[in-house]
Amino acid sequence: MKKALLLIFSACMVACTSIDCPVQHSVMAHYAVMTSDLTAADTLRDTLSITTKKMDRKDTLLLNQAIGVTSFSVNVSYTNPEDTLFFQFKNYPYMAVDTVWMKKENTPHFESVDCSASYFHTITAIRTTHHAIDTVTINNPSIDYDPQRVHFHLRLKSHN
């Protein structure tokens, strides 16, 4: 009888800890580099690094020296109503830094008490300076776990 109760108790404990928490628990904004007419993917020809300032005012590197890519992803803050990103271009006929401000609504997302907290976001606006960046447009305003969804189209100024 004790063995049967122990077996049932063990089975219940295993069942309680096998919650399906997302394996990829990152909520990331995905950018696609686009041609000047925004009709096709383009390739990043310059070296791009992206940083942001955290609440403690320290810089955080989100993307380190990307080049030759057609898209990239960066983390989104959990609860800030607006993220400020610094796009640093290494060789745009000279070194250039553009600031991108992304306004968003943050929605807590609950899977289970066994899973860590997460937030999903709805982009409400985006604006940028225009040193090397021509435009950033919202393609899909809903940011969640989906790594295939492109949220922004990034068009760079030509510098031939």
Steps between C-alpha positions, in 0.01 A plus 500: 500500500783743589676419174179568303451839673865589444467409132183709459659795684812478280291488183307810611822689574638417156174605335505834686851587390461413132329827403565602141695821554625647173849378415575823315386742768645812336273774377694662216432768241593381151628747239522430126742707291308614194577650158431870441152428358419267796400215265783252563758396758837670485836419659663705773823620341628693800603380845208559739503486879194583711510614861249629753515650846356296784315649797831519692630720212756241388537417132385160383615347172207344311664430162875478448653589163247343265587518131382314190162410655151560366335502844584514868326485839538701818355456847208714612483643852234344721313799633645824361231688306768602248830334404785720379749325273826634360585363154875547445620470142875456474573592137203701369712734306602592851405357838131580561266448794123507466260491791182294467210550743245217518180574693310196617227366721614219730272208582597246768491149357422212735580138414519340844629573849786265411608719206689826532314823435486647152343793322360528150494839328294698254697765312313829489762722331858507377719795411866547416771748424619492140879493479534155337141379540250618242187344655384241751142389449277271703425179310330308783430674832460184714821376665484160671693172488465456121854516354374500139294820518666814360401801709694779327627583152829690509604704200847657499612803304702417193855627503642391167 
